[in-house]
Amino acid sequence: MPKFLEYCLGFHLAEDRFPTLEDLKKEYIEYLLDLTGFNLKETAKILNISRRTLANSLIKYKISRPLKRWNENPYSLSSS
């Protein structure tokens, strides 16, 4: 299982619930934004969506700078 999902599932299961698809989408977008330094063009490219679609997702999920949340967990940007 990818490290991102291990972290995200562990976080939500600690709250006694499974994450919804919407939870996972928001968390993954936030993760990629931190990974790319909030570079919308690069994040959209990774997601294979347009920048406009990504911008709409930021509005939908109320995502704004600064995030940096992912740098505080053991699965942030490293791969193993």
C-alpha positions as CSV (number, residue, x, y, z in Angstrom):
1,M,0.0,0.0,0.0
2,P,1.4,3.5,-0.8
3,K,2.7,5.4,2.2
4,F,0.3,8.2,1.6
5,L,-2.7,5.8,1.9
6,E,-1.1,4.1,5.0
7,Y,-0.9,7.5,6.7
8,C,-4.3,8.7,5.6
9,L,-6.1,5.5,6.5
10,G,-4.4,5.4,9.8
11,F,-5.4,9.0,10.6
12,H,-9.1,8.4,9.8
13,L,-9.2,4.9,11.4
14,A,-7.9,6.5,14.6
15,E,-11.1,8.6,14.5
16,D,-13.1,5.3,14.2
17,R,-14.2,5.8,10.6
18,F,-13.0,5.0,7.1
19,P,-12.1,8.0,5.0
20,T,-14.6,8.9,2.3
21,L,-13.4,9.3,-1.3
22,E,-13.8,13.1,-0.9
23,D,-11.5,12.9,2.2
24,L,-8.9,11.0,0.2
25,K,-9.1,13.4,-2.8
26,K,-8.6,16.5,-0.5
27,E,-5.7,14.8,1.4
28,Y,-4.0,13.8,-1.8
29,I,-4.3,17.2,-3.4
30,E,-2.9,18.8,-0.2
31,Y,-0.1,16.2,-0.2
32,L,0.9,17.0,-3.8
33,L,0.7,20.7,-3.2
34,D,3.2,20.4,-0.4
35,L,5.3,18.1,-2.5
36,T,5.5,20.6,-5.3
37,G,5.8,23.8,-3.2
38,F,2.2,24.8,-4.1
39,N,3.1,24.7,-7.8
40,L,-0.3,24.5,-9.4
41,K,1.0,23.6,-12.8
42,E,3.2,20.8,-11.6
43,T,0.4,19.5,-9.3
44,A,-2.1,19.5,-12.1
45,K,0.4,17.7,-14.3
46,I,0.9,14.9,-11.7
47,L,-2.9,14.6,-11.3
48,N,-3.3,14.7,-15.1
49,I,-6.0,17.4,-14.8
50,S,-6.1,21.0,-16.0
51,R,-5.0,23.9,-13.8
52,R,-8.6,25.1,-13.9
53,T,-9.9,21.8,-12.6
54,L,-7.2,21.9,-9.9
55,A,-8.2,25.5,-9.0
56,N,-11.8,24.5,-8.8
57,S,-10.8,21.7,-6.4
58,L,-8.9,24.1,-4.2
59,I,-12.1,26.2,-3.9
60,K,-14.3,23.1,-3.3
61,Y,-12.0,21.7,-0.6
62,K,-11.1,25.1,0.9
63,I,-7.4,24.6,0.4
64,S,-5.1,27.5,0.7
65,R,-1.5,28.3,1.6
66,P,0.4,27.5,3.8
67,L,0.0,23.8,4.1
68,K,3.3,22.2,5.1
69,R,1.3,19.6,7.1
70,W,2.9,16.7,5.2
71,N,6.4,17.7,6.3
72,E,5.4,16.8,9.9
73,N,4.6,13.1,9.3
74,P,7.0,10.2,8.6
75,Y,5.5,9.5,5.1
76,S,5.8,13.0,3.8
77,L,8.1,13.1,0.8
78,S,10.3,10.1,1.3
79,S,9.9,6.9,-0.5
80,S,11.0,3.5,0.7
